[in-house]
Amino acid sequence: MTSLFDPIRVGAIDCPNRIWMAPLTRGRGTREHVPTDLMVTYYTQRASAGLIISEATGISEEGSGWPYAPGLWSTEQATQWKKVTDSVHAAGGRIFAQLWHMGRVVHPSLHGVHPVSSSATVAPGKAHTYEGRQPYVEARPLALDEIPRLLGDYANAARQALAAGFDGVQLHAANGYLIDQFLRDGANKRTDAYGGPVENRVRLLREVVQTLIDVVGADRTAVRLSPNGDSQGVDDSDQDTLFPAAAVELSKLKIAFLELREPGPNGTFGKSDRPAVAPKIRKAFDGPLILNSDYDFDSGAKALASGVADAISYGRPFLANPDLPTRFAKGLPLNQDEMATWYSQGEKGYIDYPTASA
């Protein structure tokens, strides 16, 4: 019976356990989206994870819409990220860069760039900006002749990730961001080759993943999807068809692993009463499947034992417990995270959570 403490190989990466660190936006970069020394400490503290998936990291100014979130489009950013990866590796860890384009949820006040999306739609709610919360603006549809430029931005970010020493890259195709805005018909109203039937709506996902593979290799490329419900106003009328179809395409590309964020009815950060799509994706995807969202030790162990998942990525438990694998192994109580410090810029609630031996 598979346990959380068993090693696993995903693509080119040997992971010593199946307790992975999920991507967590923390807002500790600079206004120029350059990583800071605080981030070196933070990630190194969590190097005992089977695999660290970095916080969402912008591929371009156009795609970056979160204050103080890091990027990976410049040499300066890659150089600073190299400090993070070198330190994580020295501590025995492994780390992938999650590549992010936010699409319609980018606010133009951040960089003076108008947001793009699959279609001319507006995200619900308000954007986080340096001036406080502001209403989203209507995105402009990404033109067909802009697709090569977008693919070039992903390719550049992947090259920067290699220069920065990351072990691989994960495409952020979840949570209502750009790729998700193309995937789901609630946001994608296009009538060209990237809209309409499912095979068209998965086209951009497939093209971006192939672009990343061309740079870093399939065995160092991963994807994150978020089936089962609304994400920032993005939803689909037939998720049971869409997401397994996307999984089939990713399986053909032989990526290293597929991660799913799928909250259930009792989720604390997003809820859904719909039947889980993960079992259908499990049948469609021929590779390691990683599950995320509201797992604790017992539910994660149960998911592995049942065969529905190959590893579990933990978010907030890793946020507050840098030594999470040790705490799980010894049955120790967990620190509770402080929501007020999730996105603040200081050390508090970031690198000051104690380890079990502290």
Residue pairs with C-beta under 8 A, 6 or more apart in sequence:
1 305
2 18
2 304
2 305
2 307
2 310
3 18
3 301
3 304
3 305
4 17
4 18
4 19
4 297
4 300
4 301
4 304
4 312
4 328
5 17
5 18
5 19
5 325
5 328
5 329
6 17
6 18
7 14
7 15
7 16
7 17
7 50
8 15
8 18
8 50
8 288
8 310
8 311
9 15
10 51
10 222
10 256
10 257
10 288
10 310
10 311
11 168
11 217
11 218
11 219
11 220
11 221
11 222
11 255
11 256
11 257
12 167
12 168
12 217
12 219
12 220
12 256
13 51
13 94
13 167
13 168
13 219
13 220
13 256
15 50
15 51
15 94
15 311
16 50
17 49
17 50
17 325
18 50
18 304
18 310
18 311
18 312
19 49
19 50
19 300
19 311
19 312
19 314
19 324
19 325
19 328
20 49
20 50
20 51
20 52
20 53
20 290
20 311
20 312
20 313
20 314
21 46
21 49
21 51
21 52
21 53
21 313
21 314
21 315
21 318
21 324
22 53
22 259
22 261
22 292
22 313
22 314
22 315
22 318
23 53
23 54
23 55
23 56
23 98
23 170
23 172
23 224
23 315
24 55
24 315
24 316
24 318
24 319
25 55
25 56
25 66
25 69
25 342
25 343
26 42
26 55
26 319
26 342
26 343
26 350
27 66
27 67
27 68
27 69
27 342
27 343
27 344
27 345
28 36
28 38
28 39
28 42
28 68
28 345
28 350
29 35
29 36
29 39
29 68
29 69
29 70
29 71
30 36
30 68
31 67
31 68
31 130
32 76
33 58
33 64
33 68
33 69
33 70
33 71
33 77
34 70
34 71
34 76
34 77
34 80
35 70
35 77
35 80
35 81
35 83
35 84
36 80
37 83
38 347
38 350
38 351
39 70
39 84
40 83
40 84
40 87
41 351
42 350
42 351
43 52
43 54
43 84
43 87
43 88
43 93
43 95
44 84
44 87
44 88
44 90
44 91
44 93
45 322
45 323
45 351
45 355
46 52
46 93
46 318
46 322
46 324
47 88
47 91
47 92
47 93
48 92
48 93
48 323
48 324
48 325
48 326
49 93
49 318
49 324
49 325
50 94
50 311
50 325
51 94
51 95
51 96
51 167
51 311
52 88
52 93
52 94
52 95
52 96
53 95
53 96
53 98
53 170
53 222
53 224
53 259
53 313
54 95
54 96
54 97
54 98
54 166
55 69
55 70
55 98
56 66
56 69
56 98
56 100
56 172
57 69
57 70
57 71
57 72
57 97
57 98
57 99
57 100
57 157
58 64
58 66
58 69
58 70
58 71
58 72
58 73
58 100
58 101
58 102
59 71
59 72
59 73
59 99
59 100
59 101
59 153
59 154
59 156
59 157
60 71
60 73
60 101
60 153
60 157
61 71
61 73
61 111
61 113
62 101
62 106
62 111
62 113
62 115
62 116
62 153
63 100
63 101
63 102
63 103
63 106
63 153
63 178
64 71
64 100
64 102
64 106
64 110
64 111
65 102
65 105
65 106
65 107
65 110
65 115
65 127
66 102
66 128
67 110
67 128
67 129
67 130
67 343
68 343
68 345
69 100
70 77
70 81
71 77
72 78
72 81
72 97
72 99
72 157
72 160
72 161
72 164
73 153
73 156
73 157
73 160
74 160
75 160
75 163
77 160
77 164
78 160
78 161
78 163
78 164
79 164
81 97
81 160
81 161
81 164
81 165
81 166
82 163
82 164
82 165
84 95
84 164
85 95
85 164
85 165
85 166
85 167
86 165
88 94
88 95
89 95
89 165
94 167
95 166
95 167
96 166
96 167
96 168
96 169
96 170
96 220
96 222
97 157
97 161
97 164
97 166
97 168
97 169
97 170
98 169
98 170
98 171
98 172
98 224
99 154
99 157
99 158
99 161
99 169
99 170
99 171
99 172
99 212
100 172
100 177
101 150
101 153
101 154
101 172
101 177
101 178
101 179
102 115
102 177
102 178
103 115
103 116
103 117
103 118
103 139
103 177
103 178
103 179
103 180
103 181
104 115
104 116
104 117
104 121
104 122
104 123
104 136
104 139
104 178
104 181
104 187
105 115
105 123
105 127
105 136
105 176
105 177
105 232
106 113
106 115
106 127
107 115
107 127
107 128
107 129
107 134
107 136
107 137
108 114
108 115
108 137
109 129
109 130
109 131
109 134
110 129
110 130
114 137
114 139
114 140
115 136
115 137
115 139
115 140
116 139
116 140
116 141
116 142
116 146
116 178
117 139
117 140
117 141
117 142
117 178
117 181
117 187
118 141
118 142
118 178
118 181
118 182
118 187
118 188
118 189
118 190
118 194
118 195
119 139
119 141
119 181
119 187
119 188
119 189
119 190
119 195
120 138
120 139
120 140
120 141
120 189
121 138
121 139
121 181
121 187
121 189
122 136
122 137
122 138
122 139
123 136
123 176
123 232
123 233
124 136
124 232
124 233
125 136
125 232
125 233
126 133
126 134
126 135
126 136
127 133
127 134
127 135
127 136
128 343
141 190
142 150
144 192
144 193
144 194
147 194
147 204
147 207
150 208
151 207
151 208
151 211
154 171
154 208
154 211
154 212
155 211
155 212
155 214
155 215
157 169
158 169
158 211
158 212
158 215
158 216
159 215
161 169
161 216
162 215
162 216
167 220
168 216
168 219
168 220
168 221
168 222
168 256
169 212
169 216
169 220
169 221
169 222
170 221
170 222
170 223
170 224
170 259
171 179
171 205
171 208
171 209
171 212
171 221
171 222
171 223
171 224
172 179
172 224
173 179
173 180
173 183
173 205
173 208
173 223
173 224
173 225
174 180
174 224
174 225
174 226
174 231
174 261
175 226
175 231
175 232
175 261
176 187
176 226
176 230
176 231
176 232
176 233
176 234
177 232
179 204
179 205
179 208
180 187
180 225
180 226
180 231
180 234
181 187
181 188
181 234
182 188
182 194
182 201
182 203
182 204
182 205
183 201
183 202
183 205
183 225
183 236
183 242
183 246
184 201
184 234
184 235
184 236
184 239
184 242
185 201
185 236
185 237
185 238
185 242
186 230
186 233
186 234
186 235
186 236
186 237
187 233
187 234
188 194
188 195
188 201
189 195
190 196
190 200
192 200
193 200
193 203
194 200
194 201
194 203
194 204
195 201
198 238
198 241
198 242
198 245
199 245
201 242
202 242
202 245
202 246
202 249
205 223
205 246
205 249
205 250
206 249
206 250
206 253
209 221
209 223
209 250
209 253
209 255
210 253
212 221
213 221
213 253
213 255
218 253
218 254
218 255
218 256
219 254
219 256
220 256
221 253
221 255
221 256
222 255
222 256
222 257
222 258
222 259
223 250
223 255
223 258
223 259
224 258
224 259
224 260
224 261
225 243
225 246
225 247
225 258
225 259
225 260
225 261
225 281
226 260
226 261
226 262
227 239
227 242
227 243
227 260
227 262
227 277
227 278
227 281
228 239
228 262
228 263
228 272
228 274
228 276
228 277
228 278
229 235
229 263
229 270
229 271
229 272
229 274
230 272
231 270
236 242
239 274
239 277
240 277
240 280
243 277
243 280
243 281
244 277
244 280
244 281
244 283
244 284
245 284
247 258
247 281
247 284
247 285
248 284
248 285
250 258
250 285
250 287
251 284
251 285
251 286
251 287
254 287
255 287
256 287
256 288
257 287
257 288
257 289
257 290
257 310
257 311
258 281
258 285
258 287
258 288
258 289
258 290
259 289
259 290
259 291
259 292
259 313
260 277
260 278
260 281
260 289
260 290
260 291
260 292
261 292
261 293
262 272
262 276
262 277
262 278
262 291
262 292
262 293
263 269
263 270
263 271
263 272
263 293
263 294
264 271
264 272
264 276
264 293
264 294
265 271
265 272
265 273
266 294
267 293
267 294
268 294
269 293
269 294
269 316
270 293
278 289
278 291
278 308
278 309
279 308
281 289
282 289
282 308
288 310
288 311
289 308
289 309
289 310
290 309
290 310
290 311
290 312
290 313
291 303
291 308
291 309
291 311
291 312
291 313
292 312
292 313
292 314
292 315
293 315
295 303
295 312
295 314
296 317
297 328
300 312
300 314
303 309
303 312
304 310
304 311
304 312
314 324
316 337
317 324
317 334
318 324
319 337
319 342
319 353
320 334
320 335
320 336
320 337
320 338
320 353
321 327
321 334
321 335
321 353
322 353
322 355
323 355
323 356
323 357
324 334
326 332
326 355
326 356
327 333
327 334
327 356
330 356
332 356
335 353
335 354
337 349
337 353
338 348
338 349
340 349
341 348
341 349
341 350
342 349
344 350
